[in-house]
Amino acid sequence: MAKVVFTPNVQRHVACPEAEAPGHTVREVLDAVFADNAPARSYVLDDQSALRKHMTIFVDGRMIRDRARLADPVGETSTIYVFQALSGG
Amino acid sequence: MTDKLLVSTRKGLFTVSRRAGRWEIAGVDFLGDNVTLTLTDPRDGRTYAALDHGHFGVKLHRSSANGWEEIPAPAYPPKPDGYEEHDLWGRPLNWSTARIWALAAGSDEVIWCGTLPGGLFRSTDRGQSWEIVRALWDHPKRKQWTGGGADLPGIHSICVDPRNPKHVSVAVSTGGIWFTGDAGASWTLRGEGMRAEYAPPEQTHDPVVQDVHCLVQCPAAPQRMWVQHHNGIFVSSDEGRTFAEVKGVEPSTFGFAVAVHPGEPDTAWFVPEIKDEKRIPREGKLVVTRTRDGGKSFEVLSEGLPQSHAYDVVYRHALALDAAGDRLAFGSTTGGLWVSEDQGDSWACVTHTLPPVYAVRFA
């Protein structure tokens, strides 16, 4: 099970508690998390289910490369950080 | 008479109320957040507030007896597999709501929502769900829409005909005026007669290149429409099929906002700036212009407005008129808010320290 940690800045808009979920890619893990927390989905992903322009995700300290399909691999003990990108100001 | 104003700003939604003859700030919601627009539905009194959280996207909230509740924002359908769309500059165009730029309710059950990058949405359940209007989104000419002030094209004005809510006109920056007579099933491009001086001669009069800044329709005489355009003021007497340009208006015909009197189609108000590449009031004097004769003549209204070193810009949704047609209000990019109770003859400053104002609505 991978661990998912959300930026504290999103918490005042929508509850995004730390979660654990199965999956081999960022997409699979986030889909599992948002299945239990549907309101949070649109705060992280856009209408095409891509990562929002000014959001960023790190897997075990490395920024993901595939922002559209979220196909970056995730290990059994990975930690996924969902952050705001500095690009959004 | 309406005693309540909703003022959408970069840092919250302010409620401004009239008490003992004075307008004052009575409350604020979403403090610190970017509120871009509201709609108060006259059918049930509910208010819809559009927010733009930047990093976290565009959101929509609806008032209820228990306060605000978040409801789904309009969302674009998935792109077909392998399909890529680019704008006229060759940049990828993402099918995702980038701004809620228009909200309107007619006499039926529909709420209409215009967005960037150009999608029009309908809700028949008070905003619980939204459906994109495919006939307009899939129209071949939609791909000729381009960004104006924003990088993306968007629908900012929605006029639902009070006689028949299936008749709807929308305006696009930049993409002209579009009309449906069948509740959105089919669309035709209107707006012959408008002129785009920023386009090459071959395209100057092409209705689809017209940068309409704001479109309004007179409720009592819906054949009358007024346009504040990127390079002028235009008026229509045939529901937007054709327009005539109104020239020679001092201090300027450039601006963003226009309001039309609900019962007097020849009466309209504008807030002029110098021109497109110099978007400030002329000589630092903030004024409102008003015509009462369909654009043949204009009065310059300045009583109560700052007449030196005023650099206020009034955005397209930031000028409001109440349903009776007597009270006006407008807010500015520099945080000023003014109210008139005599159709603009005189103005009172409510405050000049608000965050930048995006929209003003009587509620």
Interface residues (C-beta under 8 A of the other chain):
Chain A: N9 V10 H13 V14 P39 S42 Y43 V44 D46 D47 Q48 S49 A50 R52 H54 M55 Q84 A85 G88 G89
Chain B: H53 G54 H55 F56 G57 K59 E70 P72 A73 A75 Y76 P78 K79 N94 W95 S96 T97
